[in-house]
Amino acid sequence: MRAHPIPLHFPPPLRLEHLPLPPFLRTPLPLPLSLPTPVHLSGETDGRELRQTAADDAPAKPVVLLTCAGGIQSPGLAALVDALVKGGRCDVHVCAPESDKPVCGHSITIRQTVSATSVHFTGAKAFEISGTPVDCISLALSGRLFSWSAPALVISGINTGPNCGYEMFHSSAIAAAREALMCGVPSIAISLNWKKDETKDDDFKDAAGLCLPLIHAALADIEKGTFLKGCLLNVGVPSSPAANKGFKLTKQSIYSPAQSWQAVSTSRPQPAAHFMGMHQSLGIQLAQLGKDASAAGAARRGSTQRKTVEVESVAAAGKQQAREVVKKSFRAEFIEKLHKDLDDDIDVRALENGFISVTPLNVHGHVEPELEAPASDWLSAAVAVSEEKEAPAT
């Protein structure tokens, strides 16, 4: 029997465009598609991808941290912030005491709460701290207050009054710069040689303008890694900044201001001027409160003496022995001394002669002789670049 072949019918081949697509695939994807950058985890990578990511997150400009021994409301700090912000070369951050603390030295606050409160400064991020200037620098560099790990430069200023010679051991301004240096951050301390009835608040603006080229030169060399190592710069601006004779590299003197102690009567109320500060109305209110409190205290003490009697011990016979405790109050002030037979190259003499003194100091308060030549070369180059930029085009 002959078999007949059975015809087989195969369906046409399926094509992708004939297949039904799920709804989430019917919307075309945007092109081109960007793939994530691979991260190399082996030891052979050079880390360029990771460094690029870190660079993208870093500030576009170098960070400059400011503090001021005169407090957050000092005119010197305001003038320096304004000059740096307008200069546009850096990101300005401020961490300064909430009140005037000029002679705290290198004191710090331990086992007590220190508060940080934000303060408005145009073009800068700022906090006022309930601590010393050294506390401000230490806290700012700890990474707890600001997002960055370390600034490019720390500046303490512009402070009121000179910081020459042995004044540096009392000075909170120098101590703040020293704290930064101890933490490995380049630092500059700037002070205006304030003289009563001669220097004005507007002179802080002139002082800031004069120091701006020096700060910009320091930032440029810090970025290149050629800035002075192992020392801070103590910059002193003369009492009449507009009439200055230029920058001068100086040495630290052995000048020490005379300290005068005056007896203070505790029965008299404090004068209103003591409370005035920068807020006149608040000063008047506080002064009035002081007067009222003193008057009430005087009434309570009307029939009592100003001596305190304490029981010290009991004698063998059973009689109590008492001793008299006398309390006295004093106030210390610095008195400016006349300087005679001083070298023209030391800080005090340069300021008196109208120069802007620049004194390199290490953490011990002096500078090694081998650093004097590099410091002189750096200052000469910084001043030359400043003068070249300021020279009119021909």
Disulfide bonds with the S-S distance in Angstrom:
none
